[in-house]
Amino acid sequence: MKTKKIIPPIIITCILLLYFIFWLLGVISIPDPLWLKILGTIIILFFIGVSIFVLIERIKEIRSGEDDDLSKY
């Protein structure tokens, strides 16, 4: 039963990662100075890392039984 609750966060994270990868390809292909490309790449890689971290935390919450985050407040 918990597997059905894990699938939507994984799908949303995959869509978000594809979005960030397209942005990364765009940043790399623009004809701007190298430092601007490096800065853009670092920012996008940071967003990718945060997205994966949030997915892992959400999967841990679902496995521990905390389905509804709003019930804490």
Predicted model as a PDB file, atoms N, CA, C, CB and O in Angstrom, pLDDT in the B-factor column:
MODEL        1                                                                  
ATOM      1  N   MET A   1       0.812  -1.192   0.000  1.00 57.00           N  
ATOM      2  CA  MET A   1       0.000   0.000   0.000  1.00 57.00           C  
ATOM      3  C   MET A   1       0.860   1.263   0.000  1.00 57.00           C  
ATOM      4  CB  MET A   1      -0.926  -0.006   1.195  1.00 57.00           C  
ATOM      5  O   MET A   1       0.474   2.270  -0.593  1.00 57.00           O  
ATOM      6  N   LYS A   2       2.012   1.221   0.652  1.00 70.00           N  
ATOM      7  CA  LYS A   2       2.875   2.398   0.695  1.00 70.00           C  
ATOM      8  C   LYS A   2       3.539   2.662  -0.651  1.00 70.00           C  
ATOM      9  CB  LYS A   2       3.936   2.231   1.769  1.00 70.00           C  
ATOM     10  O   LYS A   2       3.968   3.782  -0.927  1.00 70.00           O  
ATOM     11  N   THR A   3       3.623   1.634  -1.484  1.00 77.00           N  
ATOM     12  CA  THR A   3       4.255   1.809  -2.782  1.00 77.00           C  
ATOM     13  C   THR A   3       3.454   2.783  -3.647  1.00 77.00           C  
ATOM     14  CB  THR A   3       4.398   0.458  -3.493  1.00 77.00           C  
ATOM     15  O   THR A   3       4.032   3.553  -4.415  1.00 77.00           O  
ATOM     16  N   LYS A   4       2.132   2.750  -3.525  1.00 83.00           N  
ATOM     17  CA  LYS A   4       1.299   3.656  -4.306  1.00 83.00           C  
ATOM     18  C   LYS A   4       1.509   5.099  -3.882  1.00 83.00           C  
ATOM     19  CB  LYS A   4      -0.169   3.280  -4.169  1.00 83.00           C  
ATOM     20  O   LYS A   4       1.349   6.011  -4.693  1.00 83.00           O  
ATOM     21  N   LYS A   5       1.864   5.321  -2.626  1.00 84.00           N  
ATOM     22  CA  LYS A   5       2.076   6.679  -2.129  1.00 84.00           C  
ATOM     23  C   LYS A   5       3.469   7.200  -2.480  1.00 84.00           C  
ATOM     24  CB  LYS A   5       1.872   6.722  -0.620  1.00 84.00           C  
ATOM     25  O   LYS A   5       3.699   8.409  -2.454  1.00 84.00           O  
ATOM     26  N   ILE A   6       4.392   6.312  -2.803  1.00 88.00           N  
ATOM     27  CA  ILE A   6       5.757   6.708  -3.154  1.00 88.00           C  
ATOM     28  C   ILE A   6       5.857   7.104  -4.632  1.00 88.00           C  
ATOM     29  CB  ILE A   6       6.740   5.564  -2.846  1.00 88.00           C  
ATOM     30  O   ILE A   6       6.712   7.908  -5.001  1.00 88.00           O  
ATOM     31  N   ILE A   7       4.998   6.549  -5.466  1.00 90.00           N  
ATOM     32  CA  ILE A   7       5.093   6.779  -6.913  1.00 90.00           C  
ATOM     33  C   ILE A   7       4.907   8.254  -7.308  1.00 90.00           C  
ATOM     34  CB  ILE A   7       4.057   5.933  -7.629  1.00 90.00           C  
ATOM     35  O   ILE A   7       5.708   8.753  -8.098  1.00 90.00           O  
ATOM     36  N   PRO A   8       3.893   8.979  -6.801  1.00 90.00           N  
ATOM     37  CA  PRO A   8       3.745  10.388  -7.233  1.00 90.00           C  
ATOM     38  C   PRO A   8       4.949  11.284  -6.924  1.00 90.00           C  
ATOM     39  CB  PRO A   8       2.531  10.980  -6.580  1.00 90.00           C  
ATOM     40  O   PRO A   8       5.337  12.068  -7.789  1.00 90.00           O  
ATOM     41  N   PRO A   9       5.564  11.208  -5.726  1.00 92.00           N  
ATOM     42  CA  PRO A   9       6.752  12.042  -5.522  1.00 92.00           C  
ATOM     43  C   PRO A   9       7.902  11.701  -6.476  1.00 92.00           C  
ATOM     44  CB  PRO A   9       7.227  11.904  -4.095  1.00 92.00           C  
ATOM     45  O   PRO A   9       8.650  12.588  -6.886  1.00 92.00           O  
ATOM     46  N   ILE A  10       8.041  10.436  -6.826  1.00 93.00           N  
ATOM     47  CA  ILE A  10       9.094  10.032  -7.748  1.00 93.00           C  
ATOM     48  C   ILE A  10       8.821  10.600  -9.142  1.00 93.00           C  
ATOM     49  CB  ILE A  10       9.206   8.496  -7.802  1.00 93.00           C  
ATOM     50  O   ILE A  10       9.736  11.089  -9.805  1.00 93.00           O  
ATOM     51  N   ILE A  11       7.566  10.534  -9.581  1.00 94.00           N  
ATOM     52  CA  ILE A  11       7.217  11.051 -10.906  1.00 94.00           C  
ATOM     53  C   ILE A  11       7.433  12.562 -10.967  1.00 94.00           C  
ATOM     54  CB  ILE A  11       5.753  10.706 -11.253  1.00 94.00           C  
ATOM     55  O   ILE A  11       7.995  13.076 -11.934  1.00 94.00           O  
ATOM     56  N   ILE A  12       6.987  13.267  -9.933  1.00 95.00           N  
ATOM     57  CA  ILE A  12       7.144  14.722  -9.910  1.00 95.00           C  
ATOM     58  C   ILE A  12       8.624  15.098  -9.884  1.00 95.00           C  
ATOM     59  CB  ILE A  12       6.416  15.327  -8.689  1.00 95.00           C  
ATOM     60  O   ILE A  12       9.032  16.044 -10.559  1.00 95.00           O  
ATOM     61  N   THR A  13       9.425  14.374  -9.120  1.00 95.00           N  
ATOM     62  CA  THR A  13      10.858  14.659  -9.066  1.00 95.00           C  
ATOM     63  C   THR A  13      11.517  14.390 -10.416  1.00 95.00           C  
ATOM     64  CB  THR A  13      11.531  13.817  -7.972  1.00 95.00           C  
ATOM     65  O   THR A  13      12.397  15.147 -10.825  1.00 95.00           O  
ATOM     66  N   CYS A  14      11.119  13.349 -11.104  1.00 95.00           N  
ATOM     67  CA  CYS A  14      11.683  13.056 -12.429  1.00 95.00           C  
ATOM     68  C   CYS A  14      11.340  14.164 -13.422  1.00 95.00           C  
ATOM     69  CB  CYS A  14      11.165  11.699 -12.949  1.00 95.00           C  
ATOM     70  O   CYS A  14      12.186  14.572 -14.218  1.00 95.00           O  
ATOM     71  N   ILE A  15      10.094  14.650 -13.375  1.00 96.00           N  
ATOM     72  CA  ILE A  15       9.711  15.759 -14.259  1.00 96.00           C  
ATOM     73  C   ILE A  15      10.532  17.002 -13.929  1.00 96.00           C  
ATOM     74  CB  ILE A  15       8.196  16.066 -14.130  1.00 96.00           C  
ATOM     75  O   ILE A  15      11.002  17.699 -14.828  1.00 96.00           O  
ATOM     76  N   LEU A  16      10.701  17.273 -12.646  1.00 95.00           N  
ATOM     77  CA  LEU A  16      11.480  18.431 -12.221  1.00 95.00           C  
ATOM     78  C   LEU A  16      12.941  18.293 -12.639  1.00 95.00           C  
ATOM     79  CB  LEU A  16      11.380  18.613 -10.705  1.00 95.00           C  
ATOM     80  O   LEU A  16      13.558  19.273 -13.056  1.00 95.00           O  
ATOM     81  N   LEU A  17      13.500  17.093 -12.532  1.00 95.00           N  
ATOM     82  CA  LEU A  17      14.882  16.872 -12.944  1.00 95.00           C  
ATOM     83  C   LEU A  17      15.047  17.056 -14.452  1.00 95.00           C  
ATOM     84  CB  LEU A  17      15.338  15.472 -12.532  1.00 95.00           C  
ATOM     85  O   LEU A  17      16.056  17.601 -14.900  1.00 95.00           O  
ATOM     86  N   LEU A  18      14.072  16.608 -15.234  1.00 96.00           N  
ATOM     87  CA  LEU A  18      14.138  16.833 -16.683  1.00 96.00           C  
ATOM     88  C   LEU A  18      14.103  18.330 -16.989  1.00 96.00           C  
ATOM     89  CB  LEU A  18      12.971  16.110 -17.401  1.00 96.00           C  
ATOM     90  O   LEU A  18      14.826  18.802 -17.867  1.00 96.00           O  
ATOM     91  N   TYR A  19      13.278  19.062 -16.280  1.00 96.00           N  
ATOM     92  CA  TYR A  19      13.199  20.509 -16.450  1.00 96.00           C  
ATOM     93  C   TYR A  19      14.550  21.159 -16.155  1.00 96.00           C  
ATOM     94  CB  TYR A  19      12.111  21.100 -15.537  1.00 96.00           C  
ATOM     95  O   TYR A  19      15.023  22.004 -16.915  1.00 96.00           O  
ATOM     96  N   PHE A  20      15.167  20.752 -15.036  1.00 95.00           N  
ATOM     97  CA  PHE A  20      16.465  21.322 -14.684  1.00 95.00           C  
ATOM     98  C   PHE A  20      17.550  20.921 -15.677  1.00 95.00           C  
ATOM     99  CB  PHE A  20      16.864  20.888 -13.283  1.00 95.00           C  
ATOM    100  O   PHE A  20      18.451  21.713 -15.952  1.00 95.00           O  
ATOM    101  N   ILE A  21      17.482  19.725 -16.213  1.00 95.00           N  
ATOM    102  CA  ILE A  21      18.481  19.284 -17.197  1.00 95.00           C  
ATOM    103  C   ILE A  21      18.363  20.109 -18.480  1.00 95.00           C  
ATOM    104  CB  ILE A  21      18.311  17.773 -17.511  1.00 95.00           C  
ATOM    105  O   ILE A  21      19.372  20.479 -19.080  1.00 95.00           O  
ATOM    106  N   PHE A  22      17.121  20.395 -18.899  1.00 95.00           N  
ATOM    107  CA  PHE A  22      16.950  21.257 -20.081  1.00 95.00           C  
ATOM    108  C   PHE A  22      17.493  22.658 -19.818  1.00 95.00           C  
ATOM    109  CB  PHE A  22      15.463  21.336 -20.482  1.00 95.00           C  
ATOM    110  O   PHE A  22      18.110  23.260 -20.697  1.00 95.00           O  
ATOM    111  N   TRP A  23      17.268  23.174 -18.624  1.00 94.00           N  
ATOM    112  CA  TRP A  23      17.826  24.472 -18.265  1.00 94.00           C  
ATOM    113  C   TRP A  23      19.344  24.418 -18.276  1.00 94.00           C  
ATOM    114  CB  TRP A  23      17.319  24.918 -16.889  1.00 94.00           C  
ATOM    115  O   TRP A  23      19.996  25.356 -18.734  1.00 94.00           O  
ATOM    116  N   LEU A  24      19.911  23.327 -17.776  1.00 92.00           N  
ATOM    117  CA  LEU A  24      21.359  23.163 -17.758  1.00 92.00           C  
ATOM    118  C   LEU A  24      21.927  23.153 -19.177  1.00 92.00           C  
ATOM    119  CB  LEU A  24      21.739  21.871 -17.026  1.00 92.00           C  
ATOM    120  O   LEU A  24      22.949  23.783 -19.448  1.00 92.00           O  
ATOM    121  N   LEU A  25      21.265  22.446 -20.065  1.00 93.00           N  
ATOM    122  CA  LEU A  25      21.707  22.427 -21.461  1.00 93.00           C  
ATOM    123  C   LEU A  25      21.622  23.819 -22.075  1.00 93.00           C  
ATOM    124  CB  LEU A  25      20.865  21.436 -22.281  1.00 93.00           C  
ATOM    125  O   LEU A  25      22.475  24.202 -22.875  1.00 93.00           O  
ATOM    126  N   GLY A  26      20.599  24.569 -21.702  1.00 91.00           N  
ATOM    127  CA  GLY A  26      20.476  25.932 -22.197  1.00 91.00           C  
ATOM    128  C   GLY A  26      21.570  26.837 -21.673  1.00 91.00           C  
ATOM    129  O   GLY A  26      22.112  27.656 -22.416  1.00 91.00           O  
ATOM    130  N   VAL A  27      21.900  26.697 -20.401  1.00 90.00           N  
ATOM    131  CA  VAL A  27      22.953  27.524 -19.799  1.00 90.00           C  
ATOM    132  C   VAL A  27      24.302  27.210 -20.436  1.00 90.00           C  
ATOM    133  CB  VAL A  27      23.018  27.300 -18.270  1.00 90.00           C  
ATOM    134  O   VAL A  27      25.103  28.111 -20.684  1.00 90.00           O  
ATOM    135  N   ILE A  28      24.546  25.949 -20.694  1.00 90.00           N  
ATOM    136  CA  ILE A  28      25.826  25.553 -21.276  1.00 90.00           C  
ATOM    137  C   ILE A  28      25.956  26.053 -22.716  1.00 90.00           C  
ATOM    138  CB  ILE A  28      25.981  24.029 -21.230  1.00 90.00           C  
ATOM    139  O   ILE A  28      27.054  26.375 -23.169  1.00 90.00           O  
ATOM    140  N   SER A  29      24.832  26.114 -23.431  1.00 90.00           N  
ATOM    141  CA  SER A  29      24.913  26.456 -24.857  1.00 90.00           C  
ATOM    142  C   SER A  29      24.864  27.958 -25.143  1.00 90.00           C  
ATOM    143  CB  SER A  29      23.795  25.783 -25.593  1.00 90.00           C  
ATOM    144  O   SER A  29      25.064  28.357 -26.290  1.00 90.00           O  
ATOM    145  N   ILE A  30      24.607  28.799 -24.147  1.00 87.00           N  
ATOM    146  CA  ILE A  30      24.548  30.234 -24.429  1.00 87.00           C  
ATOM    147  C   ILE A  30      25.956  30.793 -24.653  1.00 87.00           C  
ATOM    148  CB  ILE A  30      23.849  30.986 -23.271  1.00 87.00           C  
ATOM    149  O   ILE A  30      26.915  30.331 -24.035  1.00 87.00           O  
ATOM    150  N   PRO A  31      26.075  31.774 -25.527  1.00 88.00           N  
ATOM    151  CA  PRO A  31      27.402  32.343 -25.807  1.00 88.00           C  
ATOM    152  C   PRO A  31      27.754  33.475 -24.835  1.00 88.00           C  
ATOM    153  CB  PRO A  31      27.459  32.864 -27.251  1.00 88.00           C  
ATOM    154  O   PRO A  31      27.927  34.622 -25.248  1.00 88.00           O  
ATOM    155  N   ASP A  32      27.855  33.156 -23.582  1.00 84.00           N  
ATOM    156  CA  ASP A  32      28.214  34.122 -22.545  1.00 84.00           C  
ATOM    157  C   ASP A  32      29.592  33.785 -21.990  1.00 84.00           C  
ATOM    158  CB  ASP A  32      27.157  34.137 -21.409  1.00 84.00           C  
ATOM    159  O   ASP A  32      30.164  32.753 -22.339  1.00 84.00           O  
ATOM    160  N   PRO A  33      30.128  34.641 -21.133  1.00 90.00           N  
ATOM    161  CA  PRO A  33      31.432  34.350 -20.530  1.00 90.00           C  
ATOM    162  C   PRO A  33      31.416  33.042 -19.729  1.00 90.00           C  
ATOM    163  CB  PRO A  33      31.858  35.507 -19.625  1.00 90.00           C  
ATOM    164  O   PRO A  33      30.375  32.592 -19.250  1.00 90.00           O  
ATOM    165  N   LEU A  34      32.577  32.469 -19.605  1.00 90.00           N  
ATOM    166  CA  LEU A  34      32.700  31.181 -18.922  1.00 90.00           C  
ATOM    167  C   LEU A  34      32.242  31.252 -17.476  1.00 90.00           C  
ATOM    168  CB  LEU A  34      34.131  30.696 -18.977  1.00 90.00           C  
ATOM    169  O   LEU A  34      31.606  30.321 -16.982  1.00 90.00           O  
ATOM    170  N   TRP A  35      32.561  32.361 -16.780  1.00 90.00           N  
ATOM    171  CA  TRP A  35      32.176  32.454 -15.373  1.00 90.00           C  
ATOM    172  C   TRP A  35      30.659  32.451 -15.208  1.00 90.00           C  
ATOM    173  CB  TRP A  35      32.766  33.716 -14.746  1.00 90.00           C  
ATOM    174  O   TRP A  35      30.153  31.959 -14.199  1.00 90.00           O  
ATOM    175  N   LEU A  36      29.929  32.989 -16.176  1.00 91.00           N  
ATOM    176  CA  LEU A  36      28.470  33.000 -16.115  1.00 91.00           C  
ATOM    177  C   LEU A  36      27.912  31.595 -16.336  1.00 91.00           C  
ATOM    178  CB  LEU A  36      27.895  33.974 -17.160  1.00 91.00           C  
ATOM    179  O   LEU A  36      26.932  31.201 -15.704  1.00 91.00           O  
ATOM    180  N   LYS A  37      28.541  30.848 -17.235  1.00 91.00           N  
ATOM    181  CA  LYS A  37      28.132  29.461 -17.460  1.00 91.00           C  
ATOM    182  C   LYS A  37      28.386  28.610 -16.214  1.00 91.00           C  
ATOM    183  CB  LYS A  37      28.881  28.870 -18.669  1.00 91.00           C  
ATOM    184  O   LYS A  37      27.555  27.781 -15.843  1.00 91.00           O  
ATOM    185  N   ILE A  38      29.530  28.817 -15.574  1.00 92.00           N  
ATOM    186  CA  ILE A  38      29.869  28.052 -14.371  1.00 92.00           C  
ATOM    187  C   ILE A  38      28.900  28.386 -13.247  1.00 92.00           C  
ATOM    188  CB  ILE A  38      31.322  28.338 -13.929  1.00 92.00           C  
ATOM    189  O   ILE A  38      28.442  27.491 -12.537  1.00 92.00           O  
ATOM    190  N   LEU A  39      28.587  29.659 -13.079  1.00 93.00           N  
ATOM    191  CA  LEU A  39      27.644  30.072 -12.038  1.00 93.00           C  
ATOM    192  C   LEU A  39      26.263  29.476 -12.287  1.00 93.00           C  
ATOM    193  CB  LEU A  39      27.553  31.603 -11.971  1.00 93.00           C  
ATOM    194  O   LEU A  39      25.635  28.963 -11.361  1.00 93.00           O  
ATOM    195  N   GLY A  40      25.792  29.538 -13.516  1.00 92.00           N  
ATOM    196  CA  GLY A  40      24.491  28.949 -13.860  1.00 92.00           C  
ATOM    197  C   GLY A  40      24.461  27.451 -13.634  1.00 92.00           C  
ATOM    198  O   GLY A  40      23.470  26.907 -13.146  1.00 92.00           O  
ATOM    199  N   THR A  41      25.552  26.786 -13.992  1.00 94.00           N  
ATOM    200  CA  THR A  41      25.636  25.340 -13.797  1.00 94.00           C  
ATOM    201  C   THR A  41      25.620  24.983 -12.322  1.00 94.00           C  
ATOM    202  CB  THR A  41      26.895  24.786 -14.453  1.00 94.00           C  
ATOM    203  O   THR A  41      24.956  24.023 -11.932  1.00 94.00           O  
ATOM    204  N   ILE A  42      26.333  25.731 -11.496  1.00 95.00           N  
ATOM    205  CA  ILE A  42      26.363  25.456 -10.053  1.00 95.00           C  
ATOM    206  C   ILE A  42      24.979  25.640  -9.445  1.00 95.00           C  
ATOM    207  CB  ILE A  42      27.380  26.375  -9.344  1.00 95.00           C  
ATOM    208  O   ILE A  42      24.551  24.839  -8.615  1.00 95.00           O  
ATOM    209  N   ILE A  43      24.287  26.684  -9.854  1.00 95.00           N  
ATOM    210  CA  ILE A  43      22.950  26.937  -9.307  1.00 95.00           C  
ATOM    211  C   ILE A  43      21.987  25.813  -9.691  1.00 95.00           C  
ATOM    212  CB  ILE A  43      22.410  28.296  -9.806  1.00 95.00           C  
ATOM    213  O   ILE A  43      21.230  25.325  -8.853  1.00 95.00           O  
ATOM    214  N   ILE A  44      22.021  25.411 -10.953  1.00 95.00           N  
ATOM    215  CA  ILE A  44      21.125  24.340 -11.396  1.00 95.00           C  
ATOM    216  C   ILE A  44      21.474  23.015 -10.731  1.00 95.00           C  
ATOM    217  CB  ILE A  44      21.186  24.190 -12.917  1.00 95.00           C  
ATOM    218  O   ILE A  44      20.572  22.262 -10.362  1.00 95.00           O  
ATOM    219  N   LEU A  45      22.757  22.712 -10.569  1.00 95.00           N  
ATOM    220  CA  LEU A  45      23.148  21.478  -9.871  1.00 95.00           C  
ATOM    221  C   LEU A  45      22.714  21.515  -8.415  1.00 95.00           C  
ATOM    222  CB  LEU A  45      24.667  21.265  -9.958  1.00 95.00           C  
ATOM    223  O   LEU A  45      22.371  20.478  -7.846  1.00 95.00           O  
ATOM    224  N   PHE A  46      22.725  22.695  -7.803  1.00 97.00           N  
ATOM    225  CA  PHE A  46      22.233  22.840  -6.437  1.00 97.00           C  
ATOM    226  C   PHE A  46      20.746  22.500  -6.383  1.00 97.00           C  
ATOM    227  CB  PHE A  46      22.483  24.274  -5.915  1.00 97.00           C  
ATOM    228  O   PHE A  46      20.311  21.779  -5.485  1.00 97.00           O  
ATOM    229  N   PHE A  47      19.960  23.013  -7.335  1.00 96.00           N  
ATOM    230  CA  PHE A  47      18.529  22.715  -7.367  1.00 96.00           C  
ATOM    231  C   PHE A  47      18.261  21.227  -7.588  1.00 96.00           C  
ATOM    232  CB  PHE A  47      17.851  23.530  -8.460  1.00 96.00           C  
ATOM    233  O   PHE A  47      17.333  20.669  -7.002  1.00 96.00           O  
ATOM    234  N   ILE A  48      19.061  20.592  -8.422  1.00 96.00           N  
ATOM    235  CA  ILE A  48      18.917  19.156  -8.647  1.00 96.00           C  
ATOM    236  C   ILE A  48      19.200  18.388  -7.358  1.00 96.00           C  
ATOM    237  CB  ILE A  48      19.860  18.685  -9.772  1.00 96.00           C  
ATOM    238  O   ILE A  48      18.469  17.463  -7.007  1.00 96.00           O  
ATOM    239  N   GLY A  49      20.262  18.775  -6.658  1.00 96.00           N  
ATOM    240  CA  GLY A  49      20.591  18.112  -5.392  1.00 96.00           C  
ATOM    241  C   GLY A  49      19.514  18.289  -4.348  1.00 96.00           C  
ATOM    242  O   GLY A  49      19.181  17.343  -3.633  1.00 96.00           O  
ATOM    243  N   VAL A  50      18.961  19.489  -4.247  1.00 96.00           N  
ATOM    244  CA  VAL A  50      17.886  19.741  -3.285  1.00 96.00           C  
ATOM    245  C   VAL A  50      16.650  18.922  -3.643  1.00 96.00           C  
ATOM    246  CB  VAL A  50      17.536  21.244  -3.238  1.00 96.00           C  
ATOM    247  O   VAL A  50      15.986  18.393  -2.751  1.00 96.00           O  
ATOM    248  N   SER A  51      16.333  18.809  -4.910  1.00 96.00           N  
ATOM    249  CA  SER A  51      15.170  18.028  -5.333  1.00 96.00           C  
ATOM    250  C   SER A  51      15.321  16.558  -4.952  1.00 96.00           C  
ATOM    251  CB  SER A  51      14.962  18.159  -6.846  1.00 96.00           C  
ATOM    252  O   SER A  51      14.372  15.931  -4.480  1.00 96.00           O  
ATOM    253  N   ILE A  52      16.507  16.018  -5.157  1.00 96.00           N  
ATOM    254  CA  ILE A  52      16.751  14.616  -4.797  1.00 96.00           C  
ATOM    255  C   ILE A  52      16.710  14.446  -3.281  1.00 96.00           C  
ATOM    256  CB  ILE A  52      18.115  14.137  -5.354  1.00 96.00           C  
ATOM    257  O   ILE A  52      16.176  13.453  -2.787  1.00 96.00           O  
ATOM    258  N   PHE A  53      17.266  15.398  -2.538  1.00 97.00           N  
ATOM    259  CA  PHE A  53      17.232  15.336  -1.078  1.00 97.00           C  
ATOM    260  C   PHE A  53      15.792  15.349  -0.558  1.00 97.00           C  
ATOM    261  CB  PHE A  53      18.023  16.509  -0.477  1.00 97.00           C  
ATOM    262  O   PHE A  53      15.448  14.578   0.338  1.00 97.00           O  
ATOM    263  N   VAL A  54      14.952  16.222  -1.117  1.00 95.00           N  
ATOM    264  CA  VAL A  54      13.557  16.307  -0.695  1.00 95.00           C  
ATOM    265  C   VAL A  54      12.814  15.018  -1.034  1.00 95.00           C  
ATOM    266  CB  VAL A  54      12.865  17.512  -1.356  1.00 95.00           C  
ATOM    267  O   VAL A  54      11.971  14.572  -0.256  1.00 95.00           O  
ATOM    268  N   LEU A  55      13.113  14.415  -2.178  1.00 95.00           N  
ATOM    269  CA  LEU A  55      12.486  13.147  -2.532  1.00 95.00           C  
ATOM    270  C   LEU A  55      12.852  12.064  -1.526  1.00 95.00           C  
ATOM    271  CB  LEU A  55      12.900  12.721  -3.944  1.00 95.00           C  
ATOM    272  O   LEU A  55      11.989  11.304  -1.088  1.00 95.00           O  
ATOM    273  N   ILE A  56      14.122  11.991  -1.161  1.00 95.00           N  
ATOM    274  CA  ILE A  56      14.559  10.979  -0.198  1.00 95.00           C  
ATOM    275  C   ILE A  56      13.879  11.193   1.150  1.00 95.00           C  
ATOM    276  CB  ILE A  56      16.089  11.013  -0.033  1.00 95.00           C  
ATOM    277  O   ILE A  56      13.450  10.231   1.787  1.00 95.00           O  
ATOM    278  N   GLU A  57      13.777  12.454   1.593  1.00 92.00           N  
ATOM    279  CA  GLU A  57      13.105  12.754   2.862  1.00 92.00           C  
ATOM    280  C   GLU A  57      11.630  12.370   2.799  1.00 92.00           C  
ATOM    281  CB  GLU A  57      13.249  14.247   3.209  1.00 92.00           C  
ATOM    282  O   GLU A  57      11.090  11.833   3.766  1.00 92.00           O  
ATOM    283  N   ARG A  58      10.978  12.638   1.680  1.00 90.00           N  
ATOM    284  CA  ARG A  58       9.558  12.302   1.544  1.00 90.00           C  
ATOM    285  C   ARG A  58       9.351  10.799   1.560  1.00 90.00           C  
ATOM    286  CB  ARG A  58       8.985  12.893   0.256  1.00 90.00           C  
ATOM    287  O   ARG A  58       8.388  10.317   2.157  1.00 90.00           O  
ATOM    288  N   ILE A  59      10.231  10.053   0.919  1.00 90.00           N  
ATOM    289  CA  ILE A  59      10.116   8.594   0.935  1.00 90.00           C  
ATOM    290  C   ILE A  59      10.301   8.069   2.355  1.00 90.00           C  
ATOM    291  CB  ILE A  59      11.154   7.952  -0.016  1.00 90.00           C  
ATOM    292  O   ILE A  59       9.605   7.140   2.764  1.00 90.00           O  
ATOM    293  N   LYS A  60      11.226   8.651   3.108  1.00 90.00           N  
ATOM    294  CA  LYS A  60      11.412   8.251   4.505  1.00 90.00           C  
ATOM    295  C   LYS A  60      10.162   8.542   5.325  1.00 90.00           C  
ATOM    296  CB  LYS A  60      12.621   8.971   5.115  1.00 90.00           C  
ATOM    297  O   LYS A  60       9.773   7.734   6.167  1.00 90.00           O  
ATOM    298  N   GLU A  61       9.526   9.696   5.086  1.00 86.00           N  
ATOM    299  CA  GLU A  61       8.296  10.038   5.804  1.00 86.00           C  
ATOM    300  C   GLU A  61       7.186   9.047   5.496  1.00 86.00           C  
ATOM    301  CB  GLU A  61       7.844  11.452   5.446  1.00 86.00           C  
ATOM    302  O   GLU A  61       6.463   8.618   6.396  1.00 86.00           O  
ATOM    303  N   ILE A  62       7.049   8.684   4.231  1.00 85.00           N  
ATOM    304  CA  ILE A  62       5.997   7.744   3.848  1.00 85.00           C  
ATOM    305  C   ILE A  62       6.251   6.382   4.470  1.00 85.00           C  
ATOM    306  CB  ILE A  62       5.906   7.622   2.320  1.00 85.00           C  
ATOM    307  O   ILE A  62       5.317   5.741   4.950  1.00 85.00           O  
ATOM    308  N   ARG A  63       7.483   5.935   4.470  1.00 85.00           N  
ATOM    309  CA  ARG A  63       7.803   4.624   5.054  1.00 85.00           C  
ATOM    310  C   ARG A  63       7.631   4.601   6.559  1.00 85.00           C  
ATOM    311  CB  ARG A  63       9.220   4.230   4.707  1.00 85.00           C  
ATOM    312  O   ARG A  63       7.321   3.555   7.130  1.00 85.00           O  
ATOM    313  N   SER A  64       7.828   5.748   7.216  1.00 84.00           N  
ATOM    314  CA  SER A  64       7.671   5.782   8.677  1.00 84.00           C  
ATOM    315  C   SER A  64       6.219   5.955   9.084  1.00 84.00           C  
ATOM    316  CB  SER A  64       8.506   6.907   9.273  1.00 84.00           C  
ATOM    317  O   SER A  64       5.891   5.842  10.265  1.00 84.00           O  
ATOM    318  N   GLY A  65       5.342   6.226   8.120  1.00 76.00           N  
ATOM    319  CA  GLY A  65       3.931   6.321   8.431  1.00 76.00           C  
ATOM    320  C   GLY A  65       3.413   7.736   8.535  1.00 76.00           C  
ATOM    321  O   GLY A  65       2.236   7.921   8.843  1.00 76.00           O  
ATOM    322  N   GLU A  66       4.230   8.740   8.294  1.00 61.00           N  
ATOM    323  CA  GLU A  66       3.794  10.130   8.340  1.00 61.00           C  
ATOM    324  C   GLU A  66       3.260  10.526   6.969  1.00 61.00           C  
ATOM    325  CB  GLU A  66       4.958  11.068   8.775  1.00 61.00           C  
ATOM    326  O   GLU A  66       3.970  11.132   6.166  1.00 61.00           O  
ATOM    327  N   ASP A  67       2.001  10.178   6.707  1.00 57.00           N  
ATOM    328  CA  ASP A  67       1.428  10.455   5.399  1.00 57.00           C  
ATOM    329  C   ASP A  67       1.001  11.910   5.255  1.00 57.00           C  
ATOM    330  CB  ASP A  67       0.248   9.548   5.150  1.00 57.00           C  
ATOM    331  O   ASP A  67       1.169  12.508   4.192  1.00 57.00           O  
ATOM    332  N   ASP A  68       0.453  12.474   6.314  1.00 60.00           N  
ATOM    333  CA  ASP A  68      -0.108  13.813   6.225  1.00 60.00           C  
ATOM    334  C   ASP A  68       0.765  14.781   7.023  1.00 60.00           C  
ATOM    335  CB  ASP A  68      -1.571  13.835   6.739  1.00 60.00           C  
ATOM    336  O   ASP A  68       0.745  14.775   8.254  1.00 60.00           O  
ATOM    337  N   ASP A  69       1.526  15.604   6.319  1.00 59.00           N  
ATOM    338  CA  ASP A  69       2.396  16.573   6.992  1.00 59.00           C  
ATOM    339  C   ASP A  69       1.586  17.685   7.658  1.00 59.00           C  
ATOM    340  CB  ASP A  69       3.388  17.177   5.994  1.00 59.00           C  
ATOM    341  O   ASP A  69       2.019  18.235   8.670  1.00 59.00           O  
ATOM    342  N   LEU A  70       0.444  18.015   7.119  1.00 58.00           N  
ATOM    343  CA  LEU A  70      -0.344  19.110   7.648  1.00 58.00           C  
ATOM    344  C   LEU A  70      -0.974  18.793   9.010  1.00 58.00           C  
ATOM    345  CB  LEU A  70      -1.419  19.471   6.664  1.00 58.00           C  
ATOM    346  O   LEU A  70      -1.361  19.706   9.739  1.00 58.00           O  
ATOM    347  N   SER A  71      -1.076  17.524   9.351  1.00 61.00           N  
ATOM    348  CA  SER A  71      -1.677  17.164  10.637  1.00 61.00           C  
ATOM    349  C   SER A  71      -0.808  17.567  11.815  1.00 61.00           C  
ATOM    350  CB  SER A  71      -1.940  15.677  10.689  1.00 61.00           C  
ATOM    351  O   SER A  71      -1.291  17.582  12.947  1.00 61.00           O  
ATOM    352  N   LYS A  72       0.459  17.894  11.585  1.00 59.00           N  
ATOM    353  CA  LYS A  72       1.345  18.310  12.670  1.00 59.00           C  
ATOM    354  C   LYS A  72       1.073  19.732  13.106  1.00 59.00           C  
ATOM    355  CB  LYS A  72       2.789  18.174  12.249  1.00 59.00           C  
ATOM    356  O   LYS A  72       1.452  20.114  14.213  1.00 59.00           O  
ATOM    357  N   TYR A  73       0.431  20.524  12.274  1.00 54.00           N  
ATOM    358  CA  TYR A  73       0.287  21.946  12.547  1.00 54.00           C  
ATOM    359  C   TYR A  73      -1.113  22.320  12.971  1.00 54.00           C  
ATOM    360  CB  TYR A  73       0.671  22.740  11.344  1.00 54.00           C  
ATOM    361  O   TYR A  73      -1.387  23.490  13.236  1.00 54.00           O  
TER     362      TYR A  73                                                      
ENDMDL                                                                          
END                                                                             
